[in-house]
Amino acid sequence: MAIASVQQAVTANALGKFDFRSPSLEIICGHLAEPRKHSILDLGTPFGANIEFFSQVPCTLFVEDLYESLIALPPPEDCEGPNPYERRVTQALAHSAETRFDLIFGWDLFNYMHCDQIHALMKRLSGSCRSGTLLFIMISTAPVIPERPAKITVAHEGLVSYESTSAPGKSNPRYTPLALERMMPGFRLLHSFLLAESMQDYLFSFG
């Protein structure tokens, strides 16, 4: 291997950069192939590769950068009510309450949220779901994760490209499927698949 190639490999390793096939995403691609218009909510950073991928199917795409608008913010000072994050979630999500989604992409964001945030988020989103709405998320099984969510993009149907954007250093809550379902009333687990590099993908359905 040439020196330049070795250096590239070392850099990629340090960043945690790799591609893998996601069975849950393959299932979603099957739904996207249906001859109808889809309504999609992307809760991640608006990466060009993902926007380009979704542009290939008839859909209305909503992109909400949940990390910047919710997760990265300090805890709310107003702690009135059973869950102080409900107001903040409402402020973070720009789509109207009348919008209904067929597909929701949560990527690896749930690794960076605590229980109250997830419960408040899913309570808000449940009102924007139809029966059969699919939720796609990725959960790390490693005890320590990068400080910030990864750059996750769809390379092509079923193939996901993952790249860490920060060094490891954050404790991972390592939510189990049962714990996630308890925080997401109305959603049930359809599939869970073990992926490369201590990652699992989860596909939930609403209703």
C-alpha positions as CSV (number, residue, x, y, z in Angstrom):
1,M,0.0,0.0,0.0
2,A,1.3,3.4,-0.9
3,I,2.2,5.9,1.9
4,A,-0.6,8.2,0.9
5,S,-3.1,5.4,1.0
6,V,-1.8,4.3,4.5
7,Q,-2.2,7.9,5.7
8,Q,-5.8,8.1,4.3
9,A,-6.7,4.8,6.0
10,V,-5.3,6.0,9.4
11,T,-7.2,9.3,9.1
12,A,-10.4,7.5,8.2
13,N,-9.9,5.1,11.2
14,A,-9.3,8.0,13.6
15,L,-12.5,9.7,12.4
16,G,-14.5,6.5,12.6
17,K,-15.4,6.5,9.0
18,F,-17.0,3.5,7.4
19,D,-19.8,2.3,5.2
20,F,-22.3,-0.5,6.0
21,R,-25.5,-2.0,4.8
22,S,-28.6,-1.2,6.8
23,P,-31.4,-3.8,6.5
24,S,-33.9,-1.3,8.0
25,L,-33.0,1.3,5.4
26,E,-33.5,-1.3,2.7
27,I,-37.0,-1.9,4.0
28,I,-37.6,1.9,3.9
29,C,-36.3,2.0,0.3
30,G,-39.0,-0.6,-0.6
31,H,-41.6,1.8,0.8
32,L,-40.1,4.7,-1.1
33,A,-40.4,2.7,-4.3
34,E,-44.2,2.7,-4.0
35,P,-45.8,4.9,-6.7
36,R,-47.1,7.6,-4.4
37,K,-45.9,10.8,-2.9
38,H,-44.3,10.5,0.6
39,S,-44.0,12.9,3.5
40,I,-40.6,12.6,5.2
41,L,-39.2,14.2,8.3
42,D,-35.4,14.3,8.7
43,L,-34.3,15.2,12.2
44,G,-30.7,15.4,11.4
45,T,-28.3,18.0,9.9
46,P,-29.3,18.8,6.3
47,F,-26.5,17.0,4.5
48,G,-26.5,17.4,0.7
49,A,-26.2,13.7,0.0
50,N,-29.4,12.9,1.9
51,I,-31.3,15.7,0.3
52,E,-30.1,14.5,-3.1
53,F,-31.2,10.9,-2.2
54,F,-34.7,12.0,-1.1
55,S,-35.0,14.2,-4.2
56,Q,-35.0,11.0,-6.4
57,V,-38.4,10.0,-5.0
58,P,-41.7,11.9,-5.1
59,C,-41.9,13.3,-1.6
60,T,-42.3,16.4,0.6
61,L,-39.1,16.6,2.7
62,F,-39.0,18.5,6.1
63,V,-35.5,18.9,7.6
64,E,-35.2,19.8,11.3
65,D,-31.7,20.1,12.8
66,L,-32.7,18.7,16.1
67,Y,-29.2,18.6,17.6
68,E,-28.7,22.4,17.2
69,S,-32.3,23.4,18.1
70,L,-32.8,21.0,21.1
71,I,-30.1,18.6,22.1
72,A,-27.1,20.9,22.3
73,L,-28.9,23.6,24.3
74,P,-28.5,23.8,28.1
75,P,-31.3,22.4,30.3
76,P,-34.3,24.7,30.4
77,E,-34.5,27.1,33.4
78,D,-38.3,26.8,33.4
79,C,-39.0,23.5,35.1
80,E,-42.7,23.8,35.5
81,G,-44.8,20.9,34.5
82,P,-44.0,17.2,34.4
83,N,-41.6,17.5,31.5
84,P,-39.9,20.9,31.0
85,Y,-38.8,19.8,27.5
86,E,-42.2,19.8,26.0
87,R,-42.2,23.5,25.3
88,R,-38.7,23.4,23.9
89,V,-39.6,20.6,21.6
90,T,-42.5,22.6,20.3
91,Q,-40.2,25.5,19.6
92,A,-37.6,23.3,18.0
93,L,-39.9,21.7,15.4
94,A,-41.0,24.1,12.7
95,H,-43.5,21.9,10.9
96,S,-47.2,22.6,11.6
97,A,-49.3,20.4,13.9
98,E,-51.4,19.5,10.9
99,T,-48.5,17.9,9.0
100,R,-48.5,14.1,8.8
101,F,-45.4,12.0,8.0
102,D,-44.9,8.6,6.5
103,L,-41.2,8.3,7.4
104,I,-39.1,9.8,10.2
105,F,-35.3,9.7,10.2
106,G,-33.7,10.0,13.7
107,W,-30.3,8.7,12.7
108,D,-28.0,8.5,15.8
109,L,-29.6,11.4,17.6
110,F,-31.3,9.3,20.3
111,N,-27.8,8.4,21.6
112,Y,-27.4,12.1,22.6
113,M,-30.8,12.6,24.2
114,H,-32.0,11.8,27.7
115,C,-35.3,10.2,28.6
116,D,-37.3,13.5,29.1
117,Q,-36.1,14.8,25.7
118,I,-37.1,11.6,23.9
119,H,-40.4,11.4,25.6
120,A,-41.3,15.1,24.8
121,L,-40.1,14.7,21.2
122,M,-42.1,11.5,20.5
123,K,-45.2,12.9,22.2
124,R,-45.0,15.9,19.8
125,L,-44.3,13.7,16.8
126,S,-47.0,11.1,17.6
127,G,-49.5,13.8,16.6
128,S,-47.8,14.1,13.2
129,C,-47.9,10.4,12.4
130,R,-50.3,8.2,10.5
131,S,-51.0,4.6,11.3
132,G,-47.9,2.8,9.9
133,T,-45.5,5.7,10.0
134,L,-42.0,4.4,10.2
135,L,-39.2,5.7,12.4
136,F,-35.6,4.9,11.6
137,I,-32.9,5.3,14.3
138,M,-29.4,4.0,15.0
139,I,-28.2,3.1,18.5
140,S,-24.6,2.6,19.5
141,T,-23.8,-0.3,21.8
142,A,-20.4,1.1,22.7
143,P,-19.9,2.5,26.3
144,V,-18.4,5.7,24.9
145,I,-19.5,7.6,21.8
146,P,-18.2,10.7,20.0
147,E,-19.1,14.1,21.6
148,R,-21.4,15.0,18.7
149,P,-23.7,13.0,16.4
150,A,-22.0,11.5,13.4
151,K,-22.4,12.5,9.8
152,I,-24.7,9.8,8.5
153,T,-25.6,9.8,4.8
154,V,-27.4,7.5,2.4
155,A,-24.8,6.4,-0.2
156,H,-27.4,4.5,-2.2
157,E,-30.3,2.2,-1.5
158,G,-29.6,0.3,1.8
159,L,-26.0,1.6,2.1
160,V,-25.1,4.1,4.8
161,S,-22.0,6.1,5.1
162,Y,-21.0,6.9,8.7
163,E,-18.3,9.5,9.7
164,S,-17.5,10.7,13.2
165,T,-17.3,14.5,13.5
166,S,-15.7,14.6,17.0
167,A,-13.5,12.5,19.2
168,P,-15.0,9.9,21.6
169,G,-15.7,11.1,25.1
170,K,-19.4,11.0,25.8
171,S,-21.0,8.3,27.9
172,N,-23.6,6.3,26.0
173,P,-27.0,5.7,27.5
174,R,-27.2,2.5,25.5
175,Y,-31.0,2.4,25.3
176,T,-32.6,-1.0,25.0
177,P,-35.6,-1.6,22.6
178,L,-37.9,-1.9,25.6
179,A,-36.7,1.4,27.1
180,L,-37.2,3.1,23.8
181,E,-40.7,1.8,23.4
182,R,-41.5,3.1,26.9
183,M,-40.4,6.6,25.9
184,M,-42.3,6.5,22.6
185,P,-46.0,5.8,23.3
186,G,-47.7,4.5,20.2
187,F,-44.6,3.2,18.5
188,R,-43.7,-0.5,18.4
189,L,-40.4,-2.1,17.3
190,L,-40.6,-3.9,13.9
191,H,-37.0,-4.8,13.3
192,S,-33.6,-4.5,14.9
193,F,-30.4,-5.3,13.1
194,L,-26.8,-5.5,14.4
195,L,-24.5,-3.4,12.1
196,A,-20.8,-2.8,11.9
197,E,-18.7,-0.9,14.5
198,S,-21.1,-1.5,17.5
199,M,-24.1,0.0,15.8
200,Q,-27.7,-1.3,15.6
201,D,-30.4,0.1,13.4
202,Y,-34.0,0.1,14.6
203,L,-37.2,0.4,12.7
204,F,-40.3,1.4,14.6
205,S,-43.9,1.7,13.4
206,F,-46.6,4.0,14.8
207,G,-50.1,2.8,15.5
